[in-house]
């Protein structure tokens, strides 16, 4: 079978702009993405984290490093500050090497971010 690089998306909201809240929200989202897709961290090429400009107390990648994701390249950035967009929002894009089809990838949207993609919202 052929191996593909697939993108897995996820988003969540963070209750407060603190190190602990950012790390906890990121960890929760990563755990749900891993569980839903049976991701082996060794198959992850890179992870791109974004946060809205109101979240700047910690890098979301800290949570991934705490989970042992030491070999994947990671980058954190701020989302565009579009007027009226969802505040306190953290997004993840994982570049995953897998044999699964794009249709078989499970994208996860939790907490207040369920409103971004109601068709993909998770409990």
C-alpha positions in Angstrom: 0.0 0.0 0.0 1.0 3.6 -0.6 1.9 5.9 2.3 0.5 9.4 2.1 1.0 12.6 4.1 -2.4 13.5 5.4 -3.5 16.6 7.3 -5.5 16.2 10.5 -7.2 19.3 11.8 -8.5 20.1 15.2 -9.6 23.1 17.3 -10.5 23.9 20.8 -11.1 26.9 23.0 -9.1 27.9 26.1 -10.8 29.2 29.2 -8.0 31.6 30.3 -4.8 33.0 28.9 -2.5 31.0 31.3 0.2 28.5 30.8 -1.8 25.8 32.5 -5.0 26.4 30.6 -3.2 26.5 27.2 -1.3 23.3 27.9 -4.4 21.5 29.2 -6.5 22.4 26.3 -3.8 21.5 23.8 -3.2 18.1 25.5 -6.9 17.4 25.6 -7.2 18.1 21.8 -4.1 16.1 21.0 -5.3 13.1 23.1 -8.6 13.1 21.2 -6.9 13.4 17.8 -4.6 10.5 18.6 -7.5 8.3 19.9 -9.8 9.0 17.0 -7.1 8.3 14.4 -4.9 5.8 16.2 -1.9 8.1 15.5 1.6 6.7 16.3 3.7 9.8 17.1 6.5 8.2 15.1 4.4 8.7 12.0 4.0 12.4 12.5 6.1 14.6 10.3 5.2 17.9 11.7 2.6 19.8 13.7 1.4 23.4 13.2 -0.2 25.1 16.1 -2.0 28.4 15.9 -3.7 30.4 18.6 -5.8 33.6 18.4 -3.9 36.7 19.4 -5.5 36.7 22.9 -3.6 33.5 23.8 0.1 34.2 24.4 1.0 32.8 27.9 2.5 29.6 26.5 3.4 27.8 23.3 0.9 25.0 22.6 3.8 22.8 21.4 4.8 22.4 25.1 1.9 20.0 25.6 3.0 17.8 22.7 6.6 17.7 24.1 5.2 16.8 27.5 3.4 13.9 25.8 6.7 12.6 24.4 6.4 13.9 20.9 10.1 14.8 20.6 10.8 13.9 17.0 8.1 15.8 15.1 8.9 19.3 13.9 6.6 21.8 15.6 5.7 25.4 14.9 3.5 27.8 16.8 1.9 30.9 15.4 -0.9 33.4 15.9 -4.1 33.2 13.8 -5.1 36.2 11.8 -7.0 38.7 14.0 -10.1 38.7 11.8 -12.9 41.0 13.2 -15.7 38.9 14.7 -13.7 35.6 14.7 -13.8 33.2 17.6 -11.6 34.4 20.5 -9.4 32.2 22.8 -9.2 29.5 20.0 -6.4 27.1 19.5 -6.0 25.1 16.3 -3.8 22.2 15.3 -2.8 20.8 11.9 -0.9 17.5 12.1 1.0 16.2 9.0 0.6 12.5 9.4 2.2 9.7 7.3 -0.4 7.1 6.9 -2.0 4.6 4.4 -5.5 5.9 5.3 -7.5 7.8 2.7 -8.3 11.4 3.3 -12.0 10.4 3.8 -11.0 8.2 6.7 -9.3 11.0 8.7 -11.2 12.1 11.8 -10.9 15.9 12.5 -11.8 17.0 16.0 -13.5 20.2 17.1 -14.2 20.5 20.8 -15.3 22.9 23.5 -16.4 26.3 22.0 -14.6 25.4 18.7 -17.5 23.0 17.8 -19.1 26.1 16.3 -16.3 26.4 13.7 -17.2 23.1 12.1 -20.5 21.7 13.5 -20.3 18.9 10.9 -17.1 17.7 12.6 -17.8 18.6 16.3 -16.8 16.1 18.9 -18.2 15.7 22.4 
